[in-house]
Amino acid sequence: MNRRRARAVLAALARMAPARRRRALLALPPGAFRAIEEEWWWQARGGQIEPLVADGGGEWRVWLIMAGRGFGKTRAGAERVLAWARAAPGARIALVGGSIAEVARVMIEGESGILACARSGEELRWTPSRGLLQFPSGAQAQAYSAGKPSMLRGPQHHFAWCDELAKWPKAGDTWDNLMFGLRLDDPSTGSRPRTIVTTTPAPCEALRRVMALKRLALTRGRTAENPDSAADFRSAMLETYGGTRLGRQELDGELFEDLRGALWTRETIEAARVSGVSGVSGDSYFQHGGARYGSAAGESNCPLVRIVVGVDPPASADGDSCGIVACGMAEDGTAYVLGDHSVAGMRPEGWARAAVAAAEAWGADRVVAEANNGGDMVESVLAGVDAGLPVRLVRASRGKSARAEPIASRFEAGKAKLAGRFPALEDQMAGMTNGGRYEGPGRSPDRADAMIWAMSELFKPERPMPRITRL
């Protein structure tokens, strides 16, 4: 069965009812089964499907797939190269990786590489000594190392596949030389120069430049989106790295870069995370360095001496976010972020119940709430849920940056830590700068503000008790 006929059969099968489809598949000859099985277009998942246009409209010149490990980036790159080679018989294709060995091991010979994705009877010729891959159509692909940018000075190409660009040595020079040589058109097929970039994100000037291109099509993806990867691998990676900067980068495909003047860098945040955490958001204890910290001696061998819940009420009553963060102080003077209980889309009674629930869960000594937005209403709405709740109202007389800087310094000094993984809170912390600007997600750093109020209360020096002196 030829490819056109296989596509027609597959399209017809897709329209059939399940029972009828099963009978039709059983009636197909082996050759038809094989032809259908090798068609990529029906197997590709959302992020592996070639975009029709660039993000800003018009024809794309660079397609960037920036996704987590195991998403299926390599398969998408290999299938795109094969499609180019079939459509343009005289095509010259550049295969660029961190080294020639990586191009061979991953892009060409790998489990999802070009050779593995070739169809039955599609005989490709790979000559490792020359770094040359030849296709039955007459198209050729040449392997290049990003560690040797000069290799790309001179050669011309119709297409290119760049793998793991964010980890290339000499990435900028390699990318520039590749782009200068990507200048061949194929009028007979209507093919224009195209590049597919498949990479796990990492801070890299070359990647930033690619992401700023006008004719770019950007696809993002997460490891969890690939149902064909081993379920045990996905669950193990999520359990070990989920919510951390490394996990969000390598599994969720997120690109993290520190802002200029950031009060909390990503490195500082990651260094502040305690190891051996056995309880995360919502639990009433955590474990660190062999000690089990909690709100009472009965549930820990190292009770926290103080626990405070910080509340940053929303500015309006129509459902803005309310920051609610619990923090505790250990006997050695180290403060810990215990839980992020922030809520969104709730009216005052709703976020007040959430704040009271957080205080009860941790056995908090006090709730500290900002009174700038609402004044006495904040205290009354909290008292309306729990009249016995110890509440202290605080007013912001200084800017957010001025309030945050002393707490950020405590994190840098190792006197403030994160007892768990709090991605939304951490993103807001990373968005606060010493210039007073907030450049994180959302309109306001409500979670970070709540944490800062709680930490400020914990680090507030105790007032000396008055003494009577006999004369």
N, C-alpha and C positions, 0 to 999 in steps of 0.2 A: 504494500500500500504506500503510495507516495505521500509526501508531507501535506500537500494541499488536501488530499482526500482524508488524511488522518485528522486534520483540523475540522473538516466538515462533519466527520463522524463524531468527534468529541463534542462539538457544539450541539449536535442533535441529541447526544446522550445527556448533556446537561439540562436539556429541556424536558426530559422524560421523568415520569413518576419513578420513585425508587424501585419498586418491584419490576416494572418494565425495563428499567435501566439494567438491573441485575441479569435479566434474561437476555438482553441484547449483548451484554459483555461476555456472557458465557458462550454466545454463538460466534464471537469474533475469532478469526484464525490467529495463531501465535504471532505472525508478522504484524498484524494490526495492533495487537496488545503492545508489542515492543515499540511501534511507531508512536502510539499514544503516550506510552510511559515516558518517552524521551522528549516529549514536547515540554519546553520550559514555561511557556506563557500561562498554562493553567496551573502549574505547581507554585509559581512565584507568589509570595505573600506581599501585602501592601507595600512595605518599604523596599522590596526587591524589584518592583515593577518600574520600568523606565518612565520618568515623568514626561508629560507631553510638552510642557513649556517651562521656562525659567520662572523663578519665584516672582519676578517683577513683570512677567509677561514676555512673549516672544520666544524665539528658539534658544534653548540652553546650549552653552559651550562647555560648561563643566558641571558634572553631576557629582555632588558630594554626599556620600552615605557615611554619616558620623553616628556610630551606634556602638552598643556594648558588645562584649565578647560573646561569640556564639550566636549572634543575631542572624547571620547568614550573609555577611558582607562579601566574603570570598566567593561564594557561589554566584552572587549577583554580578561580581566583577568578571568571573570566568565566563558566564553565560553571555555577558555583553560583548566580550572580546570575540567569542565564537560567532555571535550574530553579525558583528562587523565583518569578520572574515568571510562569512557566507554571502553577505550582501555586496561586498566590494572585493572582487577577485584579486585586484592588484594592490590591495591595501598594505601599507607599512604601519605596523603597530608597535608602540614602545611599551614595554613592561618594566616598571620602575619600582624597586623595593629598597629596603635598607641596605642590602648587599646582594650580590649575584646569587649567593647561596640561598638567601631568603626568597628571591624570585623563583628559583628552581624548586625549593622545598615546599613553598606554600602556594604560589600563584600558578605554577605549571604542574608539578608532580603531586601536590597535596590531595587530600581526600575530597576537597571541593574545588580543586584546581582545574585548569583547562583540559588536561588529558582525561581526567575522570568524568568531565561533563560532556565530552565529545559523544556523538551519536554512534550507533552500531554502523560499521562500514565506513565511518569517517576517519580515515587514517591520517593522523598527524605525525609529523617527523620532528623529533626533538633532538638537537645536537648540543649536548651540554658544553663541549669544548669550545663551541663557537657562540654559545648563548643564543642560539637561533631556533625558533619554532616555526615550522612550515605547515601550511594548511592545504587541504586538497584543492581549494579554489585557486591557489597560487598566491594567496596573501601570506605575509611573513610577519612574525613578531620577534623583536630583538630585546634581550634582557639587559637592563642597565642597573648599576649600583648608585644609590644616592650618595654614597661615600666618595664617588668620583664624578663630580659634576661635569668635568671636561669631556667625559664620554658622550654627553649629549650636545656638545658644541659642534655643530655641523650637520648631523643627520636630520633628515626631514621625515615627518610622519603625518599620516592621516588621523590616527587615533592613538590614545594612550590610556593605560590603566596604571594608577599609582596606588600602591598598597601601604597602609600604616604611615602615611605622610607625617603625622604628628610626632613620630619617633625617628624620622630620618636624620642621619648626620648631614650637615651642610645642606639642610632642607631648602633654604632660600635660593642658593646658587643653583641647585639641581632643578628646582621648579622654574626658575627664570630661563635656564638653558632649554628645558623641555618646551616651554611656551614659545620661545623664539623659533624652534624647529617644527612646531605643530602648525604647518602652513599649507598642507596639501589638500586639494579638493579632488573629488572624483565625479566629474560631470556626467559620466555614463550612468551612475547610480544615484546621483543627487546627494551623495554623502559630503558632509562638511566636517571640518576638524572638530573632534569631540574628545573629552577626557572624563573618565570616571575615577573618582578618588574614594577609596574605601579605607576608613581609619577609625580606631578608637580614639576619642579626644584626649588631648593633653595640651597644656599651654605651650604654644609654638607660634612664632612670628609668621612662618609660612602658612600655617593653618588660618591664622587671623586674616592674612591677605586673601586667601582663597575664599573665606566666608564673606569678604567685602566685595567680591566680584559682582558686576552688574548682571551678567548672563549666567547666574548660578542657579542650579536647582538643588536645594538642600533637603535631604531625607534624614530623619533622626529615628533611632530605634533602641529597644531595650532587649537584653538577653532573654527576659521572660516571654518575649513575643514569639520566640521560636519554639513551636510545639515539638519539633523533631529532635531537639537537644535532650539529653538525658535528664529526666525529672529529678533524679538524685543530685545531679550536678547543680541544677537550678536551685533546689532547696538548700543545699549545703552552702552555696555561695551567698544566698540571701541571708541565711542564718549567721554566717561569719562576717560578711561585709555589708549587709544591707543597712542603709542609712549613713554609712561612713563616707568620707570624701572619696576614698579609693573605690568603694563599691558603687557610688553614684556615677563615678567617672567610667569605670571599667565594665559595669553591668548595665547602667541606665543610659550611658552615652552622653552624660552632661559634661560641659566644658566649664571648668572653674578657673577664674583668674582673679587675683587680688586687685582691689581698687587702689588707686593712688591715695595714700593717706588713710587706708582702712584701719580702724581701731582694733579689729580682730582679723588677722590674716588666716587663711585656711590652715596654714601650718600650725599657728597658735591654737586654733580650735581643735585640730586633731591631736595635738600634744596634750591638751587638757582633758581628753577623754580617758577615764580610768579603765584599766584592764580588769578582766574577770568579773564583769558586771553580770549579776544574775537576776536583776530586776530592771526594767526600763519604764517608760512612761506609764504611770498609773499604779505601779507596785509600791508597797510601803517599806521597802528595804532595798539595799544594794550591797554588793560584796566587792571589796577592794583590798588587795594586799593581805589576804587571809582573814581580814576582819569583816564582820557582817554588821553593816550600819543600818539603823532603823530608828523609828520614833519612840520605841520603848524597849526597856531591857529584856522583856519577855520574848521579843522577836529578834534580838540581836545581841552580840557580845560586845558591841561598841555603840551604845546609843548616841544619837546626835543630841547636842546640848540645847540647840534651838532650831526650830523649823518655822519658816515664814512663807506665806503665800503672797506673791505680788500680783496686783490687779491693775491693768491699764484699761479703764472703761472706754467704750466707743464714744466718739464725739457726737453721735446722733443716736436717736432711738429707733432708727429704721433698719437695724440689722448689720451695722458695721462690725468688724471683728473686735473681740475683747481678749486682751492678753491676760492669761492666768498661768503663772509659773510658780512652782514650789521649789524652795531652796532650803538647805540645812547646813548648820555649822557643827563640825566635829570638835572634839576636845582639844585637838592640836591647833585649832584656829583655821583649819582649811574649810572652805565653804563649797558646797556641791549643788549643782542644778539637779533636782530630783525628778521633776516631772513637768511636762508641758501640757496643760489642760485647757489651752485656749480654745475658744469657740467662735463661730461666725454665724451670722444670720439670725441672731436672737435679740429679742427685746430685753429691757432691763431685768425683768423677773427671770428670764432664761439664763442670762450670763451670771446673775447673782446665785442661782441654784448651782451652777457649775463651779463657781468660786467656793461656795460653802462645801460642796462635795469634795473638792480638792483638799480643803482644810481638814475635813474629817478623815479623809483617806490617809493623810500624812500625820495627823495629830498635831496640827500647827499650833504654835503659841500665839500667833497673831496674823492678821490679814492687813497688808499695807496696800492702800488703794489711792491712786491719783485723784485729786478732787478738782483739778482744773476744768474738767468737762462734767458739769453737773453739781459740783459743790456738795451740799448736804444731802442731795438726792442719792448720791452714791452710798453714803452711810445708811440712809433710811431704807434703801432697797435691799441692802445686805441684811440689815436688821429685820426686815420683813420676812426673810427666809429663816434666819436664826437669830433670835433676839440676844442670845448669850454669846454671839461670836465677837471675839476681841478684834476691833477694827481701829486702825490708825490712818487718818487721812493725811496725805502729803500733797504739797503744792509745788509745782515746777517753777521755781524762781530763776532757774538757769536753763540754757538750751540743752537739747538732748545730748549733744557732743560733750558738753561740760560735765553732765551727770554720768555719762558713760565712761569717760577717760579713767577715773580712779578704779572702776571695776575692771576695765580692760587691762590695767596695770596689774591687778591682782591675778588675772589669768596668766599674764606673761611671767609673773613671779612664782607661779605654781601654787598660789594660795586659793585659787578658785578653779573648780574642775566641773566636768560634765559626767554625771553618773548615768550614762546611757547615750542613746542616739536620738537626737532631736533635729532632724533635717530642716524643718520649717523655721525653727528658732535660730539654728546656725546660719541659715541663709540671710536672715535679718541682721544677725550680729556682723556678718561679713559685709553687709551693705552700709554699715555706719562708718562715717569718716570723721577725721579730726577737724575738718572744715565746717562741720555742722550739716553737711549734705547727707541725705539718705538715698542710696542708690540700689537698694535691695528690692525684693519682690513686694508687691502691694503698695498701698498709698502711705502706710505708716508702719514703723517697726513696733507694732503693739506687743508682740511676744517678747522682743528684746527689751522694751521699756518695762514690762512687768518683771522680767528677770532682774533688771538693773535696780528697780525699787526694792525688790526682796533682798538682793545682795547688799544694797546700801544699808538696809536695816540691820542685817547681820553684822556688817563691819562697822557699824556706828559705835564709837567708843562709849563705854558705860559711864554714866554720870556718877561722880563720887558722892557717897552718902554723907549728909551733914553730920558733923561731930560736935560734941559739947566738950569744951576744954575747961578744966577747973583752974582758977587763978590762985 
